[in-house]
Amino acid sequence: MIEKRPLWPRIKPHLMVFDGTLALIIFLIMSVGIVTLYSAGIDFPGRVEDQLRNILVAFVVMWVAANIPPQMLMRFAVPIYSFGIALLIAVAVFGVVKKGARRWINLGVVIQPSEIMKIAMPLLLAWFFQKREGMIGWAEFLLAGLLVAIPVGLIARQPDLGTAVLVLAAGFYVIFLAGLSWKVLVGLVVAVGASLPVLWLQLHDYQRQRVMMLIDPSSDPLGKGFHIIQSTIAVGSGGITGKGWLKGTQAHLEFIPERTTDFIFAVYSEEFGLIGNLVLMTLYLLLIGRGLVIAANAPTFFTRLLAGAITLIFFTYAFVNMGMVSGILPVVGVPLPFMSYGGTALVTLGLGTGILMSIQRHRKLVQS
């Protein structure tokens, strides 16, 4: 006779999967995000409710990912990457056009396939280098570079420079962590610098204008330079302590465009000032630090590469967004992680966080 175990002992291991430290940090950032979104979206009824629903979906995705063992993630690497490439090709052929860009596809639900590659890219390359551990040479690095170039090229021609940069960064981080020499890295920097004139000609007109506005936004203050000028005014006007919650004039007088999405940091800076910015940056540093600790303690080459790349992707999100809003980087449409309004990016971030939790959880299971 088969003995039946009580229900709770069977489901408890699947429920207690969240890394407490990581979950707490993300909860705090999301809380700051909801408070800021309430102020930024006060003229957009339903934004806070929609974001709370997005957060719930992201946590479900995080929980599912945290329950998937890293060994199973390795099995998914090639199929997810191949599926993502197929969707990107489909977007190029018959994708949905919005605001002059062909980035979406209608599969019953309109989705943005490029978001898949933010996770599929490091997942595939971590699998690739795991299979070749101990015999990684020039050929492996060149093939890895080709695997990165294919989706980056497809995404850049949509055009979506911001996502292309993030996917490129995700792939580069894995290649670097796999052992790419500093000498090669310096050579790549020199090569990219030498090719800038050619790359400049390949950019779309609006992309070149964004770079020029970074240099001199006052040349078109009511047009292409409007975003940068207004966001930097908001950041600077917050001063040390900020103007106070719901009292940001730049946001509530509608000077800040995209204030609930890409430029939510400008709203936060104006209302909470330098002190608030230091608190937020500390939370992001804690998030990145925790991710790097998980990567350093990961038991396999695959999990170390994957955890390290995902953590550095979080860093790239935050650095590029804050730099863009502060006027030190071009406007490329990168959301602030766990704060900007939007479902797709939040779910992608939740998936990445869930993978980190899976790596940490199964490390403990292996050690025990």
N, C-alpha and C positions, 0 to 999 in steps of 0.2 A: 504494500500500500504506500502510495506516494504521500509524503508529509507536506502539507501546505504551510508555507511561511506566511506570517502576518504581512499585510499590505504595506505598512509604513516602513519596515526595514528594507523592503524591496525598492520602494520609490525614493527613500531618503537620499541615497548616493546621487541620484539624478537631480534632486532639488538643491542639494548643498554644493553646487558647482561653482558659484561665484567666488572669485578671489576677493576677500573682504576689503583689502587696501585699495585695489583697483576699482572695485564697485563704488566705494565711498568717494574716491576722487571724482569719478565720472558723475556720480549723483550730485556732488557739490557744483561741478561745472554746469550741469544741466539746470540746476536750480537757479544759478546766476543767469543762465540763458533765458529761462522762463520769465524771470523778473524783468530782464532787459527787454524781452520780446513784448511783454505787456505794455511797456512804455512806447517802444518803437512801433508797435502795431495797433496803437489805440484808435487809429482811423481805419483799421482793417478788421472789421468784426469777424470773429471766428478763428483768427490766426492762432491764438493761445490754445484753444480747444483742439485745433488740427495738430499743433505741435505736440500736445500731450498724447494724442493718438499715435503720432509718429514715434514718440519716445517709447510708448508701450510696445509697438511693433519692433522697434530696435532692441528692446530688452528681451522679447521673445526670440528674436534671431540670435542675440547674444547667448541666451540660455541653450538654444539648440546647438550652436557652434561649440559651446563649452562642454557639451556632452559627447561630442565627436572625438574619438581618439586621434592623435596625430598620425598614426599608421593609416587610418582611413582617409585622412586629409591627403596623404600622399597618393592614394588611389584616385582621388578626385582631381588631382592637379592637371593632368593632360586633358581629360574630358571638359573641365571647366574652361581651360584656356582655348581649346578648339571650338567650344560652343560660343565663347566670347568673340573669337575671330570671325566665325560664321555670321554672327549677328552684326558685327561691324561692317562686313561686306554687304549684308542685306540692307543696312542703313544707307550705304553709299549708292545702292541700286534703287531702292524704293522707300527710303526713310521719310519720316514726317518732317516738314520744314516749318520752323518757327523763328521769327525775327531774323530771317535770312540765313539760318543755319540748319543743316540737315543732321540732327543729332539723335533723333528719336525714331522708334519703330512701333507700330501698332500690332500687338499680338493679342488682341482682345482688350488688353490694358496697354496704354502707352508707356514704354520704358526707355531708359537711356542706357544702351548696352556698354558704353564706355566706362560706366561705373563698375561693371563687373571686372574689368581689367585691373582696377586698383588693387584687388585682392588676388585675382587669377595670375597676375604677372609675378609677384613674389612667390606665390604658391608653386608655380611651374618651375621657376628658376631654383628654388630651394630643393625641389624634387630632382631637378637636373643635376645639380652639384652633389647632392647626396648619393646619387647613382655613380658618380665619378670621384667620390672622395678618395684622396690619396694619389690620384693621377690627373689632377687638374693642370692643364697647360694652356698654351696659346690657342690651340684649336677649340678648347672648351669655352674660353672667354670670347672668342670670335663668334662661335655659334650662339652663345648666350646673348651677345650683342645683337645678332640677327633676330632672335626671338623677341627682343625688346623693340627693335626698330619696326617690325611689322605692325603691331597695334598702335604704336606711337604715330606712325605715318598715316594710318587710316583715321585716327582720331584728329590729327592736326588738319587734315584736309576737309573736315566736316563744315566749318572750322571750329575747333574747340581747343585753343592753345592752353588754357588753364588745366584741363583734364589731361592733355597730352604731357604737360610738364610733370604732373603728379604720377602718371604711369611710368614716364621715363625715370623719375626719381625712385619709384618703387623698384624698378628693375636694376637701376644702378646700385642701390643700397645692397641688394643681394650679391651682385657681382663683386662689389668692394669687400663685403664681409667674407666672401668666399676666398679672398686672398689676392685680390688685384694689387699689383705692386704700386707703391707711391710714385716710382719713376714713370710707370705707364700712365698713372693719373695726371702727373704734371704734363706729360706729352699730349694727353687728350685735351687738357686745358689750353695748351699752346695751339693745338690743331683747331679747336673750336674758335679760338680768338682769330686765327688766320682766316677761317672760313666765314667770319661774320659778314663781310660784304656780300657773299653769295647768299647766306641765310637771310640777310636783310631784303634781298630782291625776291625771296620766296614768300615773304610775309604778305598777308592781305593788307589793303590800304588802311583799314581800321586798326590793325595790329601795329603798323608803323606809326600811326597817329598816337596810339597809346604810349609808345615809347617816347615820342617827341613831347607829349604832354607831361611825361615824367620829368623831362629836362626843363620845360618852360610851360607850365599849365596856363600862365597868364596870357599866352598868345591866343587862346581861344577860351576865355573865361566863362562864356555862356553856352559853349558847345562841348567839344571833346575834353576840355580841362575842367569842366564843372564838377565832376565826381571828386577829383583829387583836391581841388580848392576847398570845396565845402566840407569834405571829410577831415582835412587837416585843420580847418577852422574849428570844427567840433572837438577834435582831440585837444587842440591848444586851449580852447575856451573853458575846458573842464578844470584847468588849474590843478591845484594840489588836492583839494577835497571834492571837487565836482560841484555842479549846480544843484544836485539833489534829484532823487528819483521822481520821474514824471515832469521835471522842470527843465529839460533840455530844449532850448529854443531852436537849435538847428534841425532837430528831428521833428518837433511838433509844428514848426512853421514850414515843414516839407522842403527844406533845403538839401537834406541828405537823400540821394536816390538809393533805391534798393536797401533801405535802412533795416528791413527785417531779415535780409539774407546776407549778401556779401559785405555790407557796410554796417552790420550790427555793432561791430567794435567801436565805430565812431559814436554811436548813441551811448554805449556803455561808458566810453571815455569822457564824454561831455557830462554825464550825470554823476559819475563816481570818481572822476579825476585821477590823478597820479596814484593816489593810495589804492583806489580800486583796481587800477591797472597792475600794480605790483602784486596785489592779492591774486588776481586772475593769472598772471604770469607764473606765480608760485605754484598754483594748482596745475598748470600745464607742465611745469618743470617736475612736479611730483609724479604726474602721469607718465612722462617720458622716463623719469628715473625708475619707476616701478617696472615699466616695460623692459628697460635695459637689464634690470636685476633678473627678471624672468628669463630673458635671453641668455644672460651669463650662466644661469643655473640649469638651462635646458639640457636634457640628457643626450641628444643626438645632434649631428651636424645639420640635419634638416630642420629641426625645431629651433636651433640657435639662429640659423639664417632667417627663418620665417619670422620669429619673434623680434629679432633685431630690425628687420626691414619694416615690419608693421609699426613698430615703435617710432622709427625714424620718419615714416609716412605721417604719423600724428604730428611730429615736430615740423615737417614741411608744410602741412596744412596751416598750423598756427603761425609759423614764421612768415609764410607768403601772404596770408590774409592780413596780419597786423602790419607788415611792411607795405602792402598795397594801400591800406587805409591811411597809414601814416605818411604816405607820399615818397617812400624810399624804393618802392618797386612798382612796375607797371600794373595797371588794372587788368587782371587776367581771370576774374570770376572764380575765385577759390573760397569756399565757405569757411567760417571759423568753426573748428570741430566742436560738436556737442552744444553749440550755441545758436548758429544760424538756423533760420526757419527752412524747412525742407525735409522731405521724407527719404528720397533716394540716398543722399549723402549720409544721412543719419543712420540708415539701415546698413550702409557699407561700413561705417565706423563701428556700429554695433557688432557686425560680423567679425571685423578685425579684432575687436576687444574680446569677443567670445573665443577666438582662436588663441589669443594670449592666455586666457583663463584655462583653456583646454591643455595647453602646454604646461602650465603651472600645476594644474590638478594631476595630470598623468605623471609628472615628474615625482610628485609626492607618492602616488600609487606604486611607482617603480621602486622608490627608495624604501617604502614600507614593506 
